[in-house]
Amino acid sequence: MQTDTVEAVLDRLTERLPLAEQIASLNSRQLRFYRSICFELIARGEAIVPDSSAREDVLALAERDLVVMDADRGAVLGAYPVTTEHTPHKLKMGARAFHAMCAFDAVSVAPILEVSVHIESQCAATGGAIDFMQTATRTPRLDRPVWVGIAWQDTCQCAAHSLCRDMVFLSSEHAADEWRQQKTVSVLTLEDAIRAGQQFFTPVLQPIRAQLAL
């Protein structure tokens, strides 16, 4: 089956969601706050309600699409790649449980945080279960190959609620072929998706790895 290169996918993804560029644009206070948000979401698996003194920093992060907000509560629901919103992609790290924004995000956590992650999801084409353990250093050995598909679209200022909804697992070559006929898509092997995710999210997660002491 035809798949896309890691480089091509990273180029298109960075164009739509330039996380590294947006992080680099933060001032030192905003950067510390952003990293604390990422840490708290992974460590607690709960939405975060910052105090009023952090309002400007929260808004600065939201404007850059670095966090996902609940406007009514003023709560931070997620920061790529993890979220407290319910998505098809559930992650478990020991006693910690939360969700990934998308399939691409789901396979990015283990290699960067250097942990083992249990991923539960479903095939976007068939609805069949996707369930595997991913370690920090090895591509999961599955009974059947799994692909990661990305349907390219504009982020509409919140990739988590647009682009991420169509970054999915596909459970067979037939399912991947069927799915890619319907959309403007890229399809990656699971191994290539992990490599791409590791490169994309290193600026986000690597600085908080030591804090988590996982």
N, C-alpha and C positions, 0 to 999 in steps of 0.2 A: 504494500500500500504506500502511496505517496505521502511523505511527511515533510514538514518544513524544517529549516535549520534553526538552531538556537539563536544565531546572530540575527536572522530575519525577524524572528518573533520578538526579540529584545528591542530591536529598532522600532518596531511598530508599537509595542507596549510602552516604551519610554516616551514616544511621541504623544501618546494619549494620557499617560499617567506618569509624569516626570518626578517620581518620588525623590530621587537623589538631588535633583536640581532644587526642588522645593525645600528640602531639608537644609540645603546649603544656604538658602535665602533667609533662614531664621536667625535672629540675634541670639546671643548666648543664653539669655533668660528663657526665651521661647524654646530653644533647643533642649535645655534642661527639663522644662515642663513637658515637652513632647516625649522625651525618653522616659520620664516618670509615668506618663500615661500608658505608653507601650508596656512598661514593666508591670504596672498595676493590673492592666487587662489580662496579661498572661498569668500573673501570680494569683489573682483573685477570681478571674473569670466572671466579673460582675461589672455592670455599667458604673461609670464614675461621675459623680456630681461635684465638680470643682467649686470651691468657695468663691464668693463674689470678687475677691481680689484678683482672681485668675481669669476674669471674663474676657479681657482684651487678648490674653494669650490664647484662650480657647477659640475665639473668633478668628484670630490670625491663622491658627491651624486649620480650622474649617474652611476658610477662604482658599487655602492652598490644597484642599482635598486631602489633607493628611489625617483627619479624623472624621468620623461619622457622628452626627449630633442628633439628639432628640430635642427639637427646638422647644417643645412644650415644657419639658422638664429642665432643659439646659444641661442634660447629661451627655457624656461621651459614651457612645455605644460601641465604638470600634476604632481601631487604627490598623491599617494594613500591616500584616495579613490576617489579623484576628478580629473577631467581633462577638458581642454578646447577643446580637440578633440571631434568630434561628434561620439557618441556611441548610441546604442539603448536605453540608460538609462538617461533620462533627469530629472534633479532635479530643483525644485523651492523652494526658501525660501524667502517669501515676494517678494521684487523686485529683489533679486539675482537669477540668473539662470546659471546653468552649467551642466556638465554631470558627471556621475559616471563611473568608469572604467568598472564595471560589476554589475550584479544584487546583488551579495553579498555585494559589496561596497555601493550600493544604499540604502540598508536598514540599514546600519551601521551609517549613518550620524546623523539621528534624535536623537537616544538615547544618543550618546556621546556628541553632542553639545547642547542637551536639547532644541531642537527646533521642530517645525512642518515642515515637508518636503512633498511637493507634488511630487510624483513619476509617471512619464509617461514612459512606456516601451512596450514591446511586448513579446508574448509567442514564445519561440524558436522553438516549434514544429508546431504551427498552424499559427503563424503570427498575432493572435488576440491581441487586445489592452489590456494592463495592465495599470490601472490608479487608484491610490489611494492616500489618505492623510495619512501620518504616523506621530503620535505625539511622544513626547519624552518618554512617560511612558507606552503606551498601544499598544498591537498588533493590527494592523488595522482590523476592522470588515468589511469583504468583503462579497458581495453577493455569491461569489463562492470561494472555497479555492484556494490558490496560493502556489506553491512550488518553491524552488530555487535549480537548478541543477548545478553540477560542473563536468566537464569532465576533468579528471586529465591528465596533460601532463607536460613536462619540460617547464621552463620559457624562455629558450633561451636568458638569460640575460636581458629580458624585459618582465615581466609578463603581462604588460598592452597590449602588442601586441601578446600574445600567450595564456597563461592560462586564462586571463580575458575574452578573446573572447568567451570562452565556460563556463562561469559562468552566468547562465541565469535564467529567469523566465519561469515557466511552468504553464499553466492556468487551467489544470484539471488533475485528476488522470490518465485518459486515455492518455493525452499528455505526462505526466511524465513517464508513463510506456513505451510508444512508444519511447520516447527520450532515455531512459536508455538502451534500447536494442541495440542501435547503438554504444555505447561508454563504456569506463571504467569510471564509474561515481559514484558520491554520490548525493543523493537527500535529501534535508532537508525540513521540514515544514517551513512555513514563520516564525512562532514563534521561531523555533530553529535557523533559519538563522540569525534572529535579535540578539539572544543571542550570537551566535558564532561571528558575526561581532562586537558586542560590546566588547567582550573580545579581539578580534584580534586587533582592531584599537584604543583601549584606550591609548596605549603609543604614538600614533600619534596625535590624535585630542584633547584629554583632556587638554594638556598644553596650547592650544591656545583658549580654549572656552571662558575664561574671556576676552581675547583681542577682540574677535569679538563682545561682548556685544549684543548678539542676543536676 
